[in-house]
Amino acid sequence: MVKIAIAGGTGSISREIIDVLVATKKHDILILSRKDPVAVEDRPGVTWAKTDYTDKAQLTSILQGVHTVFAFNSPVGDPSSIAQINVIDAAIAAGVKRLAPNEWSSSKFDELPWYGEKAKVRAYLEEINKEKKVLEYTLFQPGLIIDYLAPVENLKYLKTMPLWIDFQKRRGITLVDKEATYTFTTMADVANIVARAIEYEGEWPVIGGIRGTTMSDTKLLEIGAKVRGGRFNITSLREADVQAGDIRSPWLPQFTDPNIPPEQSEQFSKVIVKGSLLSGIAKSWVVSDNWNRLLPDYKFKDVEEYLEEQWAGHA
């Protein structure tokens, strides 16, 4: 049993992982949050600490006795990742053994400008360990969480995201004569691997790929047609047009953010679609199988099987 701290413990992915860790009944879990708990915490072994992540001395005190820190700090309002860097500094000062920064997505950031804060944290961790290892860490990288393509009513904490492939409305946006490749992993597999990684006695790998199923967008669309009972309406765009930001599609997934004025939401959506399509051909979402190989007894859920189960009975 070890003590685990979760920075940013009220987000959707962190809550999924916390539930799995609580179910193991093996660890003490400390949730760090800017907010008060939404309800009285009655789960055995779970405590809360409120912090705004600006006071390193306070964070160091909070992290005393903690073995492993997981970060899920939102980059919204903190593009320089000051909050997460403060957590890292406090973890080192408090003698924390292991840390997992706020990754939980792609292996590379090619064509993904909104992940700039993750790149800053990666560089910071490399720098502090350059002369000698002062903090063991792993970059948990599952690629795309396939649960975002499931019916919304089947999700616990995650919310369906408006993606360029839309299972609900049977449609998709692709690039002409280009094959995009992605790794898709279920949220359950991510959480289960994290739980096992805590108990892993060897040294954590820096590149922590969690590989579910790697496939092309063409294959995903084939699966979509199969599980949704009909062909998808596909809009194909030229790569050069997308590179230029000229996205002529009869529909766009609408991404909204409270920090983005409504009049800018369409342009923001185009930026996301551009990055999503181009990052697919750059293979930014294809991740390693490092954790798969370190935990060979764990059986991952096949993505096609997962989608068949999730969409069964849906018109």
N, C-alpha and C positions, 0 to 999 in steps of 0.2 A: 504493500500500500504506500502510495506517495501523495503528496499534496500538489494539486494542480491549480493554476490560476488561469482564468479565461478573461483576457482583455477584450472588451467589446462583446460582452456575453448576452446581449439582448437581440442580436441579429439573427436572421433566419438560419444560416448555416451553423452558427455557433450553437443555437438552441437544439438543432438536430444532433450535434455531436455531444452536447451536454447530456441529453437524454440517454444516449448509449452509455456514456461514462457512468452516469448515476445507476443505470441498470446493472452494471458489473458489481456494484457494492464493494469495490476494492479501493476506492480513493476518496480523499477529502477534496472537495471542489470549491474554489473561491472564485466568485464571479465579480469582475470589475466592470463598473458601468457608470456612465454620466447620469443615469436615471435611477430613481428609486425602483425597487422591485414592483412589478405590476400587481402582485398579490403577496400575501404572507408566505414566506419560504418555509415549507414544511417537509421538504425532502431531506432524509437523513444524510448528513455529511456535506450538505451544501450551505455555504454562507455567502454573503454579499459584502462588497466594499464600494462606496461611492467615491469617485474621483473624476476630476476634469483633465487628468493626465499632464498638467502643467508643472506640478511640484515634484521634482525628482526625489527629494527627501521623503515626502509622503509616500510615494510609490515604493521606495526602497523599504520603508517600514512595513507597508502592506505585504510586500513579497518576501518578508523574512520567513524562512522555513519552507518555502515553495521549492519543489523539485523541477517542475516543468511549467513553462508558460506558453499558452497558445494565444496568438493575436488575431483579432477579427476587426480591428479598428477601422471604422469607415473613413475613406479618403475625402468624403464630402466635407468641405469647410476646412480641410487640413491637407492641401495638395503637397505640402513639403514634408508630410509624414512626421511632424514634430512629436505628436502624441506617441506614435509607435517607437520612434527613436528614444524617447524618454523612457518607455517601458523597457527597451533593450538595455539602456544604461542602468536603470534601477535594478534590473534582473542581475546584471553583472555585479553591482554593488552589494546585492543581497545574497550572492552566492548561489544563484539558481544554476542548475546543471544543464538543462535543455530548454530550447525555445523554438517555436514554430511561428514565423512571421505571417502576416496577412497575405497569403498567396491564394490557394484554393482555386486555381484556374489554369492558365496557360503555361507552357514551358518557356516561350519566347514572347517578346512584346512587339515583334515586327507587325506594323499596321494596326497596333492597339494603343493609340496615344493616351487613352484614358487610364492606362495602367502605369503611368509615369511614376506614381508614388511607390509602386512595388519595386521598380528598378532602383529607386533611391535607397530603399531599405536593403535590397540585395547588395548594393555597392557598400553600404555602411557595414553590414555584417562581414563582408569580405575584408574590409579595411581593419576592423578591430581584431580580426584573427590573422592578420598578415604576418606578424612577427612570431606569434605563438597563439595556440588555441586558448581563448579565454571563455568561449561559450560554444557549446555543441548545439547545432541547429540543423533543421531540415526544411526544405521548401516543398511543402505538400502540394503536388500538382496533379489534379485529376482530369485536366482538360475541361470539357463542358459537362455540367451536371445534367444528365438526361431527364431528370425529373421535371425540368422546366417545360418539357414537351408533353407532360401528362395532363389529364383533365384537372382543372383547378380544385375540384371537390375531392380529389384523391390526395391532395397535399396537406401536410400537417402544418409546417411553418413556412416552407418555401411558397412563393407565389409564382404563378406562371408568368414568364417574361415574354414580351412581344419580340419574337425572333424572325429572322428572314426565312425560316421554314415554319409554317403555321399548320400544325396538325388539326387544330379545331376547325379551320376553314378550308383545309385541304389546298394549300397553295405554297409556293416557294419562289425565291429569287436566287438565280444562279448566274454564273459567268459563262459566256459563249465559249465553247471549245476548251474549257478549263475544268480540271477536276480538283476540287477542294477536299482536303482530308482533315478529319478531326478525331480526337479521342473523346468518347462519351463514357461517363462513369456514373453509376447510381449514387444517390446521396447516402443510401444505406451502406454501400461498399466503402465510401469515403470514411464514414463514421466508424465502421467496424475496423478498418485498417488503422485509424488513429488510435483506437482503444488498444489494439495489439502493439502498435508502435511504442506506446508508453511502457509496456512490459518487455519490449525487446531489450536484451541485455548487451548487445553489441553497440558499436558507435553508430549513431544516426548518419545516413548518407546526406550530404549537402543537397543533392538533387533528389527530391523525394517523389518521383513519379508514381502515381497510382493509376494503373492502366486498366480500364474496363474493356471497351471495344473500340478499336480504331477502324474507321471506315470512311469512304468518300461520301460527299453530299448526294451523289447519284444513288448510292446504296441506301442511304437514309430515306430518300424520297421513294424508293421502291418499297421499303418497309412501311413507310407511311401509307402508300396506296393499298398495301395488303391489310394493315390493321384498321384502316379507316374505311375500307370497302369501296374505294374508288380512286381514280387517277387524280393527281394533284394538278392544279393550274399553275404552270411554270412561266415565270417572266425571266428571260435570259438577257443579260446586259453585257456590253462589250467592256473588256478590262480597261481599255484606254479611257472610255467614258467615265467609268467608276473612279479611276485614278484621278481624273480631272474634277471629280465631284459632280459630274453630270449624270444623275441617277434618274432615269426616266422610267418609272414603274407606275402601273395603275394603282398600286397600293404600297404603303410603307408601314412597317411595324412602328407604332407610336410609343416612343420612349418619353416618359415624363419624369421630371425631377423638381422638387420644390424650390431648388436654387436656380432653375432656368425659367425665364419669363415665357408665358404661353406663346407669344409671337415668335419665339426662337425655337420652339419645340420641333417644328418640321425640319429645320436645318440641323438640329441636334440629332434627329432620327436619321437623317441622311449620312451624317458623320459616323454613326454607329453601324449602319448598313455597309457603308464603304469599308470600314475597318473589319467588319465581320467577314465580308466576302474576300477581301484581299489577304486577310490573315489565314484564311483557309487554304489558299494556294501557296502561302509562305510556310504552311505547316506549323504555325505558331501554337496551335492547340494539340499537336501530337506530342504526347508525353512519354517519358521513359517508363520502364517496368521495374524500377529499383525496389520498390516496396513489394511488388509481386514476387520477386526473386528472394527477398529476405524473409517473406512469410509464405512459403510455397504451399502450405497446407490450406490456405484460405482459397475458397472457390468464389470467383467473381460472377455476378449476375450478367448473363448475356443481354445486350441491349435490345435485340429483337424480341426476345422472350419477355423482357420487362415491358416493352411498349404494347405487346399483344395482351398482356395481363391488364395493363392500365386502361386500354381502350376497349376491352371486351364489353359488349352490351351498350356501347355509345353509338348513337346514330351519326 
